[in-house]
Amino acid sequence: MNEERRRESRLDALPLNLFAYDNLSNRLLGTLVNLSSRGLMILGSAHGEPGGVMQIDLRSGDRPDRPLLSLGLKVSWVSPANTAGSYWMGGRIIGIEPEHAKVLSGLLGQLRQEASASQT
């Protein structure tokens, strides 16, 4: 049985239309699926290694040339997805600059508003 170890629930991030890129290689990792102030999950064709550290840029689908925010990520796990060549990747945020932390907080607030609006 999977034991839940998160300190904070993650929010569905698909409405944000954000994509994760490896900051060093500029390689598209995949679509941001969920997000919290401590971690995230990505679905895509590229991934890191569990225990590895990556520098991730989150970019809008409307502006893929300009990072919305950058963060350091420790890869917690990688699992094959149902589609051949696709992977789920989950990680913990281990570093973020103060100005990017503000952007992250704003994105989380937007997602919380959307989640509560859809429940009413």
CNS distance restraints for C-alpha pairs under 8 A (distance, minus, plus):
assign (resid   8 and name CA) (resid  36 and name CA) 6.89 0.50 0.50
assign (resid   8 and name CA) (resid  37 and name CA) 7.91 0.50 0.50
assign (resid   8 and name CA) (resid  38 and name CA) 7.50 0.50 0.50
assign (resid   9 and name CA) (resid  36 and name CA) 6.75 0.50 0.50
assign (resid  10 and name CA) (resid  34 and name CA) 5.80 0.50 0.50
assign (resid  10 and name CA) (resid  35 and name CA) 5.02 0.50 0.50
assign (resid  10 and name CA) (resid  36 and name CA) 4.73 0.50 0.50
assign (resid  10 and name CA) (resid  39 and name CA) 7.77 0.50 0.50
assign (resid  10 and name CA) (resid  40 and name CA) 7.37 0.50 0.50
assign (resid  11 and name CA) (resid  34 and name CA) 5.27 0.50 0.50
assign (resid  11 and name CA) (resid  35 and name CA) 5.28 0.50 0.50
assign (resid  11 and name CA) (resid  36 and name CA) 6.29 0.50 0.50
assign (resid  11 and name CA) (resid 108 and name CA) 7.54 0.50 0.50
assign (resid  11 and name CA) (resid 111 and name CA) 6.64 0.50 0.50
assign (resid  11 and name CA) (resid 112 and name CA) 7.35 0.50 0.50
assign (resid  12 and name CA) (resid  33 and name CA) 6.17 0.50 0.50
assign (resid  12 and name CA) (resid  34 and name CA) 4.54 0.50 0.50
assign (resid  12 and name CA) (resid  35 and name CA) 6.70 0.50 0.50
assign (resid  12 and name CA) (resid 111 and name CA) 7.27 0.50 0.50
assign (resid  13 and name CA) (resid  17 and name CA) 7.50 0.50 0.50
assign (resid  13 and name CA) (resid  18 and name CA) 7.77 0.50 0.50
assign (resid  13 and name CA) (resid  32 and name CA) 6.25 0.50 0.50
assign (resid  13 and name CA) (resid  33 and name CA) 5.14 0.50 0.50
assign (resid  13 and name CA) (resid  34 and name CA) 4.52 0.50 0.50
assign (resid  13 and name CA) (resid  35 and name CA) 5.97 0.50 0.50
assign (resid  13 and name CA) (resid 111 and name CA) 6.94 0.50 0.50
assign (resid  14 and name CA) (resid  18 and name CA) 7.29 0.50 0.50
assign (resid  14 and name CA) (resid  31 and name CA) 7.83 0.50 0.50
assign (resid  14 and name CA) (resid  32 and name CA) 6.55 0.50 0.50
assign (resid  14 and name CA) (resid  33 and name CA) 5.40 0.50 0.50
assign (resid  14 and name CA) (resid  34 and name CA) 7.06 0.50 0.50
assign (resid  15 and name CA) (resid 111 and name CA) 7.93 0.50 0.50
assign (resid  16 and name CA) (resid  60 and name CA) 7.66 0.50 0.50
assign (resid  17 and name CA) (resid  31 and name CA) 7.65 0.50 0.50
assign (resid  17 and name CA) (resid  32 and name CA) 7.56 0.50 0.50
assign (resid  17 and name CA) (resid  60 and name CA) 6.06 0.50 0.50
assign (resid  17 and name CA) (resid  61 and name CA) 5.67 0.50 0.50
assign (resid  18 and name CA) (resid  31 and name CA) 6.23 0.50 0.50
assign (resid  18 and name CA) (resid  32 and name CA) 5.62 0.50 0.50
assign (resid  18 and name CA) (resid  58 and name CA) 6.13 0.50 0.50
assign (resid  18 and name CA) (resid  59 and name CA) 5.42 0.50 0.50
assign (resid  18 and name CA) (resid  60 and name CA) 4.63 0.50 0.50
assign (resid  18 and name CA) (resid  61 and name CA) 5.82 0.50 0.50
assign (resid  19 and name CA) (resid  28 and name CA) 7.42 0.50 0.50
assign (resid  19 and name CA) (resid  29 and name CA) 7.54 0.50 0.50
assign (resid  19 and name CA) (resid  30 and name CA) 5.69 0.50 0.50
assign (resid  19 and name CA) (resid  31 and name CA) 4.49 0.50 0.50
assign (resid  19 and name CA) (resid  32 and name CA) 5.45 0.50 0.50
assign (resid  19 and name CA) (resid  58 and name CA) 5.52 0.50 0.50
assign (resid  19 and name CA) (resid  59 and name CA) 5.29 0.50 0.50
assign (resid  19 and name CA) (resid  60 and name CA) 6.33 0.50 0.50
assign (resid  19 and name CA) (resid  61 and name CA) 6.68 0.50 0.50
assign (resid  19 and name CA) (resid  64 and name CA) 7.96 0.50 0.50
assign (resid  20 and name CA) (resid  28 and name CA) 6.20 0.50 0.50
assign (resid  20 and name CA) (resid  29 and name CA) 5.43 0.50 0.50
assign (resid  20 and name CA) (resid  30 and name CA) 5.48 0.50 0.50
assign (resid  20 and name CA) (resid  31 and name CA) 6.08 0.50 0.50
assign (resid  20 and name CA) (resid  32 and name CA) 6.24 0.50 0.50
assign (resid  20 and name CA) (resid  42 and name CA) 7.31 0.50 0.50
assign (resid  20 and name CA) (resid  56 and name CA) 6.31 0.50 0.50
assign (resid  20 and name CA) (resid  57 and name CA) 5.69 0.50 0.50
assign (resid  20 and name CA) (resid  58 and name CA) 4.69 0.50 0.50
assign (resid  20 and name CA) (resid  59 and name CA) 6.48 0.50 0.50
assign (resid  21 and name CA) (resid  26 and name CA) 5.83 0.50 0.50
assign (resid  21 and name CA) (resid  27 and name CA) 5.44 0.50 0.50
assign (resid  21 and name CA) (resid  28 and name CA) 4.43 0.50 0.50
assign (resid  21 and name CA) (resid  29 and name CA) 5.20 0.50 0.50
assign (resid  21 and name CA) (resid  30 and name CA) 7.23 0.50 0.50
assign (resid  21 and name CA) (resid  56 and name CA) 5.62 0.50 0.50
assign (resid  21 and name CA) (resid  57 and name CA) 5.13 0.50 0.50
assign (resid  21 and name CA) (resid  58 and name CA) 6.41 0.50 0.50
assign (resid  21 and name CA) (resid  59 and name CA) 7.56 0.50 0.50
assign (resid  22 and name CA) (resid  26 and name CA) 5.20 0.50 0.50
assign (resid  22 and name CA) (resid  27 and name CA) 5.26 0.50 0.50
assign (resid  22 and name CA) (resid  28 and name CA) 6.48 0.50 0.50
assign (resid  22 and name CA) (resid  29 and name CA) 6.51 0.50 0.50
assign (resid  22 and name CA) (resid  54 and name CA) 6.98 0.50 0.50
assign (resid  22 and name CA) (resid  55 and name CA) 6.07 0.50 0.50
assign (resid  22 and name CA) (resid  56 and name CA) 4.97 0.50 0.50
assign (resid  22 and name CA) (resid  57 and name CA) 6.41 0.50 0.50
assign (resid  23 and name CA) (resid  27 and name CA) 7.54 0.50 0.50
assign (resid  23 and name CA) (resid  54 and name CA) 7.91 0.50 0.50
assign (resid  23 and name CA) (resid  55 and name CA) 5.33 0.50 0.50
assign (resid  23 and name CA) (resid  56 and name CA) 5.24 0.50 0.50
assign (resid  23 and name CA) (resid  57 and name CA) 5.65 0.50 0.50
assign (resid  23 and name CA) (resid  70 and name CA) 7.90 0.50 0.50
assign (resid  24 and name CA) (resid  55 and name CA) 6.92 0.50 0.50
assign (resid  28 and name CA) (resid  46 and name CA) 7.29 0.50 0.50
assign (resid  29 and name CA) (resid  42 and name CA) 7.60 0.50 0.50
assign (resid  29 and name CA) (resid  43 and name CA) 7.78 0.50 0.50
assign (resid  29 and name CA) (resid  44 and name CA) 5.63 0.50 0.50
assign (resid  29 and name CA) (resid  45 and name CA) 6.42 0.50 0.50
assign (resid  29 and name CA) (resid  46 and name CA) 4.79 0.50 0.50
assign (resid  29 and name CA) (resid  47 and name CA) 6.10 0.50 0.50
assign (resid  30 and name CA) (resid  42 and name CA) 5.92 0.50 0.50
assign (resid  30 and name CA) (resid  43 and name CA) 5.27 0.50 0.50
assign (resid  30 and name CA) (resid  44 and name CA) 3.83 0.50 0.50
assign (resid  30 and name CA) (resid  45 and name CA) 6.49 0.50 0.50
assign (resid  30 and name CA) (resid  46 and name CA) 6.94 0.50 0.50
assign (resid  31 and name CA) (resid  42 and name CA) 5.45 0.50 0.50
assign (resid  31 and name CA) (resid  43 and name CA) 5.32 0.50 0.50
assign (resid  31 and name CA) (resid  44 and name CA) 6.17 0.50 0.50
assign (resid  32 and name CA) (resid  40 and name CA) 7.40 0.50 0.50
assign (resid  32 and name CA) (resid  41 and name CA) 6.18 0.50 0.50
assign (resid  32 and name CA) (resid  42 and name CA) 4.64 0.50 0.50
assign (resid  32 and name CA) (resid  43 and name CA) 6.68 0.50 0.50
assign (resid  33 and name CA) (resid  40 and name CA) 7.48 0.50 0.50
assign (resid  33 and name CA) (resid  41 and name CA) 5.49 0.50 0.50
assign (resid  33 and name CA) (resid  42 and name CA) 5.33 0.50 0.50
assign (resid  33 and name CA) (resid  43 and name CA) 6.57 0.50 0.50
assign (resid  34 and name CA) (resid  40 and name CA) 5.50 0.50 0.50
assign (resid  34 and name CA) (resid  41 and name CA) 5.28 0.50 0.50
assign (resid  34 and name CA) (resid  42 and name CA) 7.31 0.50 0.50
assign (resid  35 and name CA) (resid  39 and name CA) 6.00 0.50 0.50
assign (resid  35 and name CA) (resid  40 and name CA) 4.36 0.50 0.50
assign (resid  35 and name CA) (resid  41 and name CA) 6.64 0.50 0.50
assign (resid  35 and name CA) (resid 108 and name CA) 7.54 0.50 0.50
assign (resid  36 and name CA) (resid  40 and name CA) 6.21 0.50 0.50
assign (resid  36 and name CA) (resid 108 and name CA) 6.90 0.50 0.50
assign (resid  37 and name CA) (resid  93 and name CA) 7.70 0.50 0.50
assign (resid  37 and name CA) (resid 104 and name CA) 7.08 0.50 0.50
assign (resid  37 and name CA) (resid 105 and name CA) 7.19 0.50 0.50
assign (resid  37 and name CA) (resid 108 and name CA) 7.58 0.50 0.50
assign (resid  38 and name CA) (resid  92 and name CA) 5.76 0.50 0.50
assign (resid  38 and name CA) (resid  93 and name CA) 5.23 0.50 0.50
assign (resid  38 and name CA) (resid  94 and name CA) 7.91 0.50 0.50
assign (resid  39 and name CA) (resid  73 and name CA) 7.86 0.50 0.50
assign (resid  39 and name CA) (resid  90 and name CA) 7.45 0.50 0.50
assign (resid  39 and name CA) (resid  91 and name CA) 5.53 0.50 0.50
assign (resid  39 and name CA) (resid  92 and name CA) 4.17 0.50 0.50
assign (resid  39 and name CA) (resid  93 and name CA) 4.99 0.50 0.50
assign (resid  40 and name CA) (resid  90 and name CA) 5.82 0.50 0.50
assign (resid  40 and name CA) (resid  91 and name CA) 5.67 0.50 0.50
assign (resid  40 and name CA) (resid  92 and name CA) 6.68 0.50 0.50
assign (resid  40 and name CA) (resid  93 and name CA) 7.64 0.50 0.50
assign (resid  41 and name CA) (resid  88 and name CA) 6.98 0.50 0.50
assign (resid  41 and name CA) (resid  89 and name CA) 5.56 0.50 0.50
assign (resid  41 and name CA) (resid  90 and name CA) 4.33 0.50 0.50
assign (resid  41 and name CA) (resid  91 and name CA) 6.50 0.50 0.50
assign (resid  42 and name CA) (resid  88 and name CA) 5.78 0.50 0.50
assign (resid  42 and name CA) (resid  89 and name CA) 5.22 0.50 0.50
assign (resid  42 and name CA) (resid  90 and name CA) 6.47 0.50 0.50
assign (resid  43 and name CA) (resid  81 and name CA) 7.91 0.50 0.50
assign (resid  43 and name CA) (resid  86 and name CA) 6.99 0.50 0.50
assign (resid  43 and name CA) (resid  87 and name CA) 5.70 0.50 0.50
assign (resid  43 and name CA) (resid  88 and name CA) 4.67 0.50 0.50
assign (resid  43 and name CA) (resid  89 and name CA) 6.46 0.50 0.50
assign (resid  44 and name CA) (resid  86 and name CA) 5.23 0.50 0.50
assign (resid  44 and name CA) (resid  87 and name CA) 5.45 0.50 0.50
assign (resid  44 and name CA) (resid  88 and name CA) 6.73 0.50 0.50
assign (resid  45 and name CA) (resid  85 and name CA) 5.66 0.50 0.50
assign (resid  45 and name CA) (resid  86 and name CA) 4.38 0.50 0.50
assign (resid  45 and name CA) (resid  87 and name CA) 5.86 0.50 0.50
assign (resid  46 and name CA) (resid  86 and name CA) 7.36 0.50 0.50
assign (resid  46 and name CA) (resid  87 and name CA) 7.03 0.50 0.50
assign (resid  47 and name CA) (resid  78 and name CA) 7.29 0.50 0.50
assign (resid  47 and name CA) (resid  87 and name CA) 6.99 0.50 0.50
assign (resid  47 and name CA) (resid  89 and name CA) 6.45 0.50 0.50
assign (resid  48 and name CA) (resid  52 and name CA) 6.57 0.50 0.50
assign (resid  48 and name CA) (resid  53 and name CA) 7.82 0.50 0.50
assign (resid  48 and name CA) (resid  54 and name CA) 7.28 0.50 0.50
assign (resid  48 and name CA) (resid  75 and name CA) 6.48 0.50 0.50
assign (resid  48 and name CA) (resid  78 and name CA) 7.64 0.50 0.50
assign (resid  48 and name CA) (resid  89 and name CA) 7.67 0.50 0.50
assign (resid  49 and name CA) (resid  75 and name CA) 6.43 0.50 0.50
assign (resid  49 and name CA) (resid  77 and name CA) 7.63 0.50 0.50
assign (resid  49 and name CA) (resid  78 and name CA) 7.19 0.50 0.50
assign (resid  50 and name CA) (resid  74 and name CA) 7.79 0.50 0.50
assign (resid  50 and name CA) (resid  75 and name CA) 4.90 0.50 0.50
assign (resid  50 and name CA) (resid  76 and name CA) 5.23 0.50 0.50
assign (resid  50 and name CA) (resid  77 and name CA) 5.02 0.50 0.50
assign (resid  50 and name CA) (resid  78 and name CA) 6.45 0.50 0.50
assign (resid  51 and name CA) (resid  74 and name CA) 6.18 0.50 0.50
assign (resid  51 and name CA) (resid  75 and name CA) 5.31 0.50 0.50
assign (resid  51 and name CA) (resid  76 and name CA) 5.96 0.50 0.50
assign (resid  51 and name CA) (resid  77 and name CA) 7.78 0.50 0.50
assign (resid  52 and name CA) (resid  74 and name CA) 5.75 0.50 0.50
assign (resid  52 and name CA) (resid  75 and name CA) 5.49 0.50 0.50
assign (resid  53 and name CA) (resid  72 and name CA) 7.05 0.50 0.50
assign (resid  53 and name CA) (resid  73 and name CA) 5.63 0.50 0.50
assign (resid  53 and name CA) (resid  74 and name CA) 4.49 0.50 0.50
assign (resid  53 and name CA) (resid  75 and name CA) 6.20 0.50 0.50
assign (resid  54 and name CA) (resid  72 and name CA) 5.85 0.50 0.50
assign (resid  54 and name CA) (resid  73 and name CA) 5.18 0.50 0.50
assign (resid  54 and name CA) (resid  74 and name CA) 6.42 0.50 0.50
assign (resid  54 and name CA) (resid  75 and name CA) 7.50 0.50 0.50
assign (resid  55 and name CA) (resid  70 and name CA) 7.08 0.50 0.50
assign (resid  55 and name CA) (resid  71 and name CA) 5.84 0.50 0.50
assign (resid  55 and name CA) (resid  72 and name CA) 4.62 0.50 0.50
assign (resid  55 and name CA) (resid  73 and name CA) 6.15 0.50 0.50
assign (resid  56 and name CA) (resid  70 and name CA) 5.59 0.50 0.50
assign (resid  56 and name CA) (resid  71 and name CA) 5.40 0.50 0.50
assign (resid  56 and name CA) (resid  72 and name CA) 6.18 0.50 0.50
assign (resid  56 and name CA) (resid  73 and name CA) 6.77 0.50 0.50
assign (resid  57 and name CA) (resid  67 and name CA) 5.67 0.50 0.50
assign (resid  57 and name CA) (resid  68 and name CA) 7.20 0.50 0.50
assign (resid  57 and name CA) (resid  69 and name CA) 5.77 0.50 0.50
assign (resid  57 and name CA) (resid  70 and name CA) 4.36 0.50 0.50
assign (resid  57 and name CA) (resid  71 and name CA) 6.58 0.50 0.50
assign (resid  58 and name CA) (resid  67 and name CA) 5.76 0.50 0.50
assign (resid  58 and name CA) (resid  68 and name CA) 5.66 0.50 0.50
assign (resid  58 and name CA) (resid  69 and name CA) 5.46 0.50 0.50
assign (resid  58 and name CA) (resid  70 and name CA) 6.30 0.50 0.50
assign (resid  59 and name CA) (resid  63 and name CA) 6.64 0.50 0.50
assign (resid  59 and name CA) (resid  64 and name CA) 5.31 0.50 0.50
assign (resid  59 and name CA) (resid  65 and name CA) 7.55 0.50 0.50
assign (resid  59 and name CA) (resid  66 and name CA) 6.36 0.50 0.50
assign (resid  59 and name CA) (resid  67 and name CA) 4.68 0.50 0.50
assign (resid  59 and name CA) (resid  68 and name CA) 5.13 0.50 0.50
assign (resid  59 and name CA) (resid  69 and name CA) 7.20 0.50 0.50
assign (resid  60 and name CA) (resid  64 and name CA) 5.56 0.50 0.50
assign (resid  60 and name CA) (resid  66 and name CA) 7.84 0.50 0.50
assign (resid  60 and name CA) (resid  67 and name CA) 7.51 0.50 0.50
assign (resid  60 and name CA) (resid  68 and name CA) 6.80 0.50 0.50
assign (resid  63 and name CA) (resid  67 and name CA) 7.98 0.50 0.50
assign (resid  68 and name CA) (resid 103 and name CA) 7.76 0.50 0.50
assign (resid  69 and name CA) (resid 100 and name CA) 5.32 0.50 0.50
assign (resid  69 and name CA) (resid 103 and name CA) 6.88 0.50 0.50
assign (resid  69 and name CA) (resid 104 and name CA) 7.49 0.50 0.50
assign (resid  70 and name CA) (resid  96 and name CA) 6.84 0.50 0.50
assign (resid  70 and name CA) (resid  97 and name CA) 7.91 0.50 0.50
assign (resid  70 and name CA) (resid 100 and name CA) 6.61 0.50 0.50
assign (resid  71 and name CA) (resid  93 and name CA) 6.77 0.50 0.50
assign (resid  71 and name CA) (resid  94 and name CA) 7.57 0.50 0.50
assign (resid  71 and name CA) (resid  95 and name CA) 5.64 0.50 0.50
assign (resid  71 and name CA) (resid  96 and name CA) 4.72 0.50 0.50
assign (resid  71 and name CA) (resid  97 and name CA) 7.45 0.50 0.50
assign (resid  71 and name CA) (resid 100 and name CA) 7.71 0.50 0.50
assign (resid  72 and name CA) (resid  93 and name CA) 5.80 0.50 0.50
assign (resid  72 and name CA) (resid  94 and name CA) 5.31 0.50 0.50
assign (resid  72 and name CA) (resid  95 and name CA) 4.55 0.50 0.50
assign (resid  72 and name CA) (resid  96 and name CA) 6.28 0.50 0.50
assign (resid  73 and name CA) (resid  91 and name CA) 5.93 0.50 0.50
assign (resid  73 and name CA) (resid  92 and name CA) 5.54 0.50 0.50
assign (resid  73 and name CA) (resid  93 and name CA) 4.63 0.50 0.50
assign (resid  73 and name CA) (resid  94 and name CA) 5.50 0.50 0.50
assign (resid  73 and name CA) (resid  95 and name CA) 7.04 0.50 0.50
assign (resid  74 and name CA) (resid  91 and name CA) 5.37 0.50 0.50
assign (resid  74 and name CA) (resid  92 and name CA) 5.24 0.50 0.50
assign (resid  74 and name CA) (resid  93 and name CA) 6.43 0.50 0.50
assign (resid  74 and name CA) (resid  94 and name CA) 6.40 0.50 0.50
assign (resid  75 and name CA) (resid  89 and name CA) 7.21 0.50 0.50
assign (resid  75 and name CA) (resid  90 and name CA) 6.10 0.50 0.50
assign (resid  75 and name CA) (resid  91 and name CA) 4.26 0.50 0.50
assign (resid  75 and name CA) (resid  92 and name CA) 6.55 0.50 0.50
assign (resid  76 and name CA) (resid  89 and name CA) 7.67 0.50 0.50
assign (resid  76 and name CA) (resid  90 and name CA) 5.59 0.50 0.50
assign (resid  76 and name CA) (resid  91 and name CA) 4.70 0.50 0.50
assign (resid  76 and name CA) (resid  92 and name CA) 6.66 0.50 0.50
assign (resid  77 and name CA) (resid  89 and name CA) 5.82 0.50 0.50
assign (resid  77 and name CA) (resid  90 and name CA) 5.39 0.50 0.50
assign (resid  77 and name CA) (resid  91 and name CA) 6.83 0.50 0.50
assign (resid  78 and name CA) (resid  87 and name CA) 6.66 0.50 0.50
assign (resid  78 and name CA) (resid  88 and name CA) 5.66 0.50 0.50
assign (resid  78 and name CA) (resid  89 and name CA) 4.47 0.50 0.50
assign (resid  78 and name CA) (resid  90 and name CA) 6.53 0.50 0.50
assign (resid  79 and name CA) (resid  87 and name CA) 5.58 0.50 0.50
assign (resid  79 and name CA) (resid  88 and name CA) 5.17 0.50 0.50
assign (resid  79 and name CA) (resid  89 and name CA) 6.53 0.50 0.50
assign (resid  80 and name CA) (resid  84 and name CA) 7.94 0.50 0.50
assign (resid  80 and name CA) (resid  85 and name CA) 7.62 0.50 0.50
assign (resid  80 and name CA) (resid  86 and name CA) 6.13 0.50 0.50
assign (resid  80 and name CA) (resid  87 and name CA) 4.40 0.50 0.50
assign (resid  80 and name CA) (resid  88 and name CA) 6.15 0.50 0.50
assign (resid  81 and name CA) (resid  85 and name CA) 7.77 0.50 0.50
assign (resid  81 and name CA) (resid  86 and name CA) 5.26 0.50 0.50
assign (resid  81 and name CA) (resid  87 and name CA) 4.79 0.50 0.50
assign (resid  81 and name CA) (resid  88 and name CA) 5.95 0.50 0.50
assign (resid  82 and name CA) (resid  86 and name CA) 7.30 0.50 0.50
assign (resid  96 and name CA) (resid 100 and name CA) 6.24 0.50 0.50
assign (resid  96 and name CA) (resid 101 and name CA) 6.07 0.50 0.50
assign (resid  97 and name CA) (resid 101 and name CA) 6.12 0.50 0.50
assign (resid  98 and name CA) (resid 102 and name CA) 6.43 0.50 0.50
assign (resid  99 and name CA) (resid 103 and name CA) 6.65 0.50 0.50
assign (resid 100 and name CA) (resid 104 and name CA) 6.17 0.50 0.50
assign (resid 101 and name CA) (resid 105 and name CA) 6.10 0.50 0.50
assign (resid 102 and name CA) (resid 106 and name CA) 6.22 0.50 0.50
assign (resid 103 and name CA) (resid 107 and name CA) 6.25 0.50 0.50
assign (resid 104 and name CA) (resid 108 and name CA) 6.21 0.50 0.50
assign (resid 105 and name CA) (resid 109 and name CA) 6.18 0.50 0.50
assign (resid 106 and name CA) (resid 110 and name CA) 6.24 0.50 0.50
assign (resid 107 and name CA) (resid 111 and name CA) 6.25 0.50 0.50
assign (resid 108 and name CA) (resid 112 and name CA) 6.14 0.50 0.50
assign (resid 109 and name CA) (resid 113 and name CA) 6.24 0.50 0.50
assign (resid 110 and name CA) (resid 114 and name CA) 6.27 0.50 0.50
assign (resid 111 and name CA) (resid 115 and name CA) 6.04 0.50 0.50
assign (resid 112 and name CA) (resid 116 and name CA) 6.16 0.50 0.50
assign (resid 113 and name CA) (resid 117 and name CA) 6.03 0.50 0.50
assign (resid 114 and name CA) (resid 118 and name CA) 6.17 0.50 0.50
assign (resid 115 and name CA) (resid 119 and name CA) 6.48 0.50 0.50
assign (resid 116 and name CA) (resid 120 and name CA) 6.64 0.50 0.50
